[in-house]
Structures are given as C-alpha cells and as structure tokens.
Amino acid sequence: MEQFGADSVLEELDCDAEMELHILVQHAQNNMVCPSLKIVNGVSLDMLKPDERGHSNKLTQLLNKLSKVAGHYSIATPTGPQSVWYITDEVGSAIQHSDAPNLKAMTFINSPNNKLGDPHMQGYNVLWPV
C-alpha cells in the first residue's frame, strides 16, 4: 500500500460513485478535500454538473475500450506513410490477448491499385496456429 506524507500531491483519483459525489459536493462548496486533486474517475473536477460528468465519463470509458476493437496500419503514399484506422468485425473483436496464445493473427490489406482511396481495397485477417 502506498503511503502519502504531508508533502505528497494527489492529482488524480479513481473511486466509487458515492465517494465521487462526496468530493464533488465538497469541491462545489469550496471545502476542498484534497486541494491538489484535479481529476476524479477520469473527469476534471471543473465539471460539476452530473450530466456533463456522466457524458465525459462515458466518453472516457469508450476510448479506453476502443483499443480492443480498433487498429491501424500504414500505407505508403507519394507524400509519405499514412495511417489508416479500422474497427474489427465480430470475429476480429472476439480475438483477445493471451499470455499463452494458441494462434497468431495478422491483418492483410489487398489494394490492387496500391492507392489509399482504391474502391477495390479489401482487408483480411489471416490466422494461423502457433
């Protein structure tokens, strides 16, 4: 367990909803629980309205989960490499990391004209056992 001394600074805190509400009420009344605290549950303390905090908290949760289903690759263009983002389908998003994997996956992009905006571009996931 981490020990905090008198000179410790706590700027960010993750806690349950009841503690978050208590901190918000104290902050709104200028009765700071921890003066250095700036972020609670990924949302700035400057956002005091519950609907704003809820919306921001949902966006934060979405962005944290997005990396599980989104990926990117680079395509060579005349002006240099360009990143392309994609979201995997049902099969691709069902594949998850494992400390003891039994298969590997690689995204393969087929672009017949070797152009980024090629309407015939097709993406494939190639799977093979380890």
Secondary structure as GFF3:
##gff-version 3
##sequence-region A 1 130
A	DSSP	beta_strand	12	13	.	.	.	ID=ss1
A	DSSP	alpha_helix	17	28	.	.	.	ID=ss2
A	DSSP	beta_strand	39	40	.	.	.	ID=ss3
A	DSSP	beta_strand	43	44	.	.	.	ID=ss4
A	DSSP	alpha_helix	50	66	.	.	.	ID=ss5
A	DSSP	beta_strand	70	77	.	.	.	ID=ss6
A	DSSP	beta_strand	80	87	.	.	.	ID=ss7
A	DSSP	alpha_helix	90	94	.	.	.	ID=ss8
A	DSSP	beta_strand	103	110	.	.	.	ID=ss9
A	DSSP	beta_strand	122	129	.	.	.	ID=ss10
###
